[in-house]
């Protein structure tokens, strides 16, 4: 492993400029070993089995298959097995009139093994739903164009999902929007590393060029929120899909007081459900630009805005009790390691503060943070449309009206993230950023 003070190389962590945090090789669509045919058979019928309330009985009949070493040694096959088992696990827990408190051994045992190998929790995560769950319709050339387009230019027919819980376009489109983020994010990763290098080299022109590239892409990411309406109905998302994305942490009132037991003789575990907070991309931008996040309800003080108080030893660090930091444990292991490396390597804010009398540098830095703040504003509006408004229509809801699938109270969390982004701006009290 390279020194954490060095500038990280994308390829050392399984990420790339071309694909961002998406896999460098396209996701496997089906396990090649016929031994696992029964898993693939069930997931191919998953939407129908859930609608007909037959999923649990179908899974209960499955044999308990061993996780072969050949599967563990093939990263594409390993990720595919994890995705399949995660879909089956969440479907089993939430696919009845009441949640199932115990996962059967035939799902629990292989899921524990594959998730451990990948460094991920054993339930549906952002990785299993988004990163490793897409396929191309029009070839890689059309897919690559996504990174160069504005949000309204992106062709939704370029990709589709491999698996869903519901079989509805509403669900596929919800995942695809996030997949677009990750594809565009590859440009941000490369620009971010160039930004670190420019700060170290004291190259003002390159610094401004690269941070402006990031700001432009973050604006496109925010604009993508407006495209959710094209194919995802808020009521369908809230009432049909959202329960299946939930985990078993903070679900005491929903019938899971102890979480879920993995196997007849296994242990109970409490895990948060799939959440966009598990995307490494936005956390990468926070780490790169030194945006500090605290636990929900804990106020953060404005960050130092003078060079006299800016050192690694006293700059406020990410609070490891924050929800943002907790969500890193739901990311693939190599992505977490990449974020740690970037945090140790980045001196972006220190460079800006060392040049606080240069309006071009401070303006470019604050403008980028402002774009990130706008992104979070648009995210809150999306949450209002897809969760809060549908929840208001329900008298007896699923019980998730005030919490995200990641088990946190999402509005206070999102508002705090937005405010913490603003606090990182160097000239927040004396600059009127041109939006």
N, C-alpha and C positions, 0 to 999 in steps of 0.2 A: 504494500500500500504506500503511495507517495506521501511525502511530508504534507501535513495539513496547512502549512504556511505557503506552499507552492501554489501556483495557479492550477486548478484542477483541469484534467483532460476529460472531455465528455465520454470518450470511448472507454475510459477506465470504470465507468459507472453504468454502462449499458444504455446511455442516452446519446442523442445525436442532434446536430443542427437540422437534419432533414426531417426527423420524426419527433424531436423533443423527447418527452418521457414515454411516448409510444414505443413499442418494440422495434428494433432495427430490422427484424424480419417479421413479415406479416403474421398475425396470430394463426395458430393451427385451428382449423374449423372442425376437425373430428379426430379422435384418437385412432391411430393407425393399427394398434394391436387389437385383434378381434376378441381378445380376452375381456376387454372392457366394453364390449358391444351392448351389454345390458344397461350400462350407465347412459350411453349415447341414445339408446332406444327410449328410455324414460324422458330424457331432456328434450328429445325431438317431439314428444307428445305433451310437454309440460303445460302449455296453455289449456288444452282440452281436458287434461286430467284435473287441473285446478278448478275449472268451470264446473265439471261434473262431480267434484268432491271425491275423486278416486285416487288422488296423488298419494296419500299416505298408505293406502292399502297396496298400491302398486310398488312403492318403495319397500314396504315391509316384506314383500315377496322376493326382493333382490338377494342374490347370494352375497356373502361378504368376500369381496375380492382383495387379494394382496396387492400392495403397491410394489411392483417389480423394480429392481435396480435400474433396468433399462429405461423405465419411465422417469425415474429420479435423475438420470444422467442426461436426459434430453430436455433442454429448457423449454422448447416449444410444446412438447408433450406434457411436461410437468405443469406448465401454466394452463394448458387446456384442461387437464384433469382437475386442477384447482377450481377453474371456472365452473365446470360441470358440477362438481360436488358442492360448491357454494350455492349455486342456483337451487340444487336439490335440497340443501339444508334449510335455506330460508323459506322455500316453498313448503317444506314439511312442517316447519314451526308455525307458519302463519296461514297455511292452506286448509284450515278447518274452521268450525264455528268458534272454537276456543284454541288458543295457541298450545302447541305441544311442548311440554316441559322436558321431554327426553328425546334426543336424536337416536335412532337405532344404530347399532354397531356397524351395520353395513355401509352407513354414510359417515358416521362419526370417526371411526378408526382410520380409514384412508384419508379423510379430510385433515385430521390432526397431523398425519405424516406429511402430506403434501404442503400444508400451510407452514409447518415448521421448516421444511426445506427452503421455502421461499421467504421466510422471515415475515409472514403475514398472519393475521388472526384467522381462525377457521369459521368464517361466515362471509356473506357477500360484502365486498369492499369496492372502492372506486376502481381498483386494479381489475377485479373480476368482471365488473359491469361495464367499464369503459375502456381501459387500456388494452385489454386482451380479448375484447369481445366485438370486434368489427371485421368486416371484409369489404373488399373493393369491388365495385360494379364496372368501373370504366378504366381500370388499369392504374399503375403507379404514376404515369405521366399526368393524368387528370388530378390525381390525389396531390401531387407536388404543387400544382398551381394554387392550391388553397392558401399556401403561405404567402403568396404575392397579391392576394385579392383583398378588397374591402369586404366587410361583412355581408353586404347586400349582393355581392357578386358570387359568393360561394354557392356552388351547385350542390343541392342536397342529394341528388341522385348518384353522386360519386361513390358513396359508401352506404352500407347498411349494417345492422347488427347480426351477430351469429345466433344468439339466443335471447329470448325474453321470457318473462313470467306470463304475460297476458296475450302475446301474439298481436298486439295492437300497434299501429303506426305511432300512436301517441307515446308509447314507451320507447320504441326505437328512436324516434326523433329526439326525445329527452336525452338519451345516451349520445346520439350523434352530435348534438350541439356541444357537449363536453368534449367529444373526440376532436371536433374542429378546434377547440381551445388548445388542446395538447399539440395538434399539428402546427398551428401558428406559433405556439410557444417555443418551438425549436429555434426560431429566429432570435427570440429573447435570450435563450441560453447562450448562444454564440456571442450575441452582442454584450451580454453580461460579463462573460469572461474577457472580452476585448476591453470592456469598461474597467475591470480590475487592472488589467495590464496597462491601460492608459493612465490610470491614477498612479501606478507605481513608476511609470516612465515620465510622469509630469507632462503628458502630451495633451494639452488643452483641446486642440482641434479634434483629435480622435475621441477624447472623452465626450465632448458635446455631440459629435456625430453619433456615437454609439448610444448615448442615453436618449437622444431624440428618436432613434430607431425603436428603443424599448417603449417610449411614450406613445409612439404611433401604433405599435402593436397592442398595447394595453387598451387604447381607445377602441380598436377593432374588437377586442375581446368583450368590452362592455357593450358595444353595439350589437353583438351576437345575441344578447339577451332578448332583444326585440324580435328576433326570429323564432323564438319558442312558440309563439302563437300560430305559426304557419301550420303546424301539424300536431301540436300537443294541446289538448283541451284541459283547462284547469280542473274541472270537476272530475274528469276521468283520471287525471294524475292523482288528485287528492284521495278519491274514494276507491279507486281500483288498483293503481300501481303502488302508491306510497306505503301501504302496510307491508308489502313484500320487501321493501328496501330497509325496513326497520331492523334493528338488532335486538339484543336482549339485555341491554343495560338501561336502568331507569324505567323498566317496564313492570314494576311491582303492581301498579293498578290495572295492568292489562292481562294479568294472570301468570306473570313470570316473576314471582317474588325472589327467586334465587338465581335467575337467569335460565340457562339451558344446560341440561346434563348431557355430556357427550358419551353416549353408550350406556347400556344397562347398568354396568358397574363402574362407570366413569365419574368424573368430577363435574360439578356445576361451574359454568363460566358466565361472566357478564361482559358482553362486547357491544360497543356502539355499532349502529348500522352504517350502510354506505352513505357517504357525504362528500360533497364537493370540497369540503375542508381537507379531504384526504388527497387532493390533487397537489402534487409537488410543485406545480408551476407557480401558483400564487405565493406559496411559501418561499419559493426561490426568489421571487421579486422582493418580498419582505426582508429576507436575509441579506440579499444583495444591497438593498438601499438602507438597511439598518432600521427597519420599522419594528418597534418593540411591542409585544402583546402581553397583556396581563390576564389573570383569571377574570371571568365575567363578574362585574361589579366592583373590581379593584381598579381604582383610578391610577393612571400612569402620569407622572410628571412630564412636562415638556422636556424633550431631550436637549442636551447641551448645545448651545449655539455659539460657543466661542472656542477657539483652539486651546485656550488655557485649561479647559475642563474636559477636553476630548482625549482620552487615552483608553486603551483596551481594558485597563484594570478597573476604571470607574464608570465607563459607559454602561448604562443599565442593560443587563443581559435579558434574553428571553426567559420569562418566568416559566419554569418547567412544570408548574401546576396549571398553566393555561390550557384551554381547550385546543388552541392551535398547536401547541407543542404535543399534547396527547395524541392528536391525529397523525403525527409522524409515525407512530407505532403501527398505523394502519397502511403505511406505504411499503412498497417493496424494499427490502433491506438495502440494496445498492442505491436507491434513491435517497433514503435517509442518510446514508454515508456521504452522498454527494452534497446534500444540504449542509451537513456538518463541515465538510471541507470548504464550501463556499463561505460559510460564516467565519471560519478561521482565516481565510485568504483575503476576504474583502476589506478594503480600507476606503471604500467610496465616500462614506460620510466624513471621515477624517480628512480626506483630500479636499472635499468641498469646504469644510470649515477652515482648512489651512489657506483656502483661497476665497474667504468670505468677502473680501473687498473687490472681487471680480464679479460683476453683475451677470456676465454671460454664464459663468459656471453655476452660480447659485440659482439663477433663473431656470436653467435647464434641469437642475436637480429637483427643484420645487415643482416645476411643471410636470415632471414625470410622476412625482408623488401625487400631484393633483389628479392626474389621469387615473392613478390607482384608487384614489378616493372616489372619483366619479364611477369607476367600475363597481365599487362597493355600494354606492348609492343605487345604481341600476340593479344590482343583485337584490337589494332590499325591496325594490319595487316589484321584482319578479316573485319574491317570497310572498309579498302581499297579495299578488294576483293568483298565485298557484296554491297557497296554503291558507293565508288568513281569510281571504274572501270566501273560498269554499267552506272553510270551517264555520263561518258565521251562518251559513245556510243550514248547518246540521244542529239538531237538538241533542241527539245522542250519537256523538262521533266515535271514531276509533280510539279516541283518547289522546291523539297526538297533536291536537290543535295548537298547543303552545310550545311544542318541541320539534326540532328537526329530526331526521332519521338518524343523525349522529348522536342523539340523546340530549342535546343542549337546548336551552331556551334561545331560539335562533334570533329573535329581534334584538334583545339586549346584546347578544353576541355580535351580530352584524353591525349594529350601531357603534359599539365599542371599537370594533376593528376599523371602522371608518374614521372615528375620532382619533385613534392611535396613529393612523396614517397621516392625518393632518398635523399631529404633534411633531412628526419627524421633519416637517418643512423648516428650512433654515430661516426664511424670511416671512414666516406665516403671518406676522402681525404688521408687516410694513410693505408687503408686496401685493399688487393686484395682478394675479396671473391671467394672462390672456387665454381665455378658454376657446 
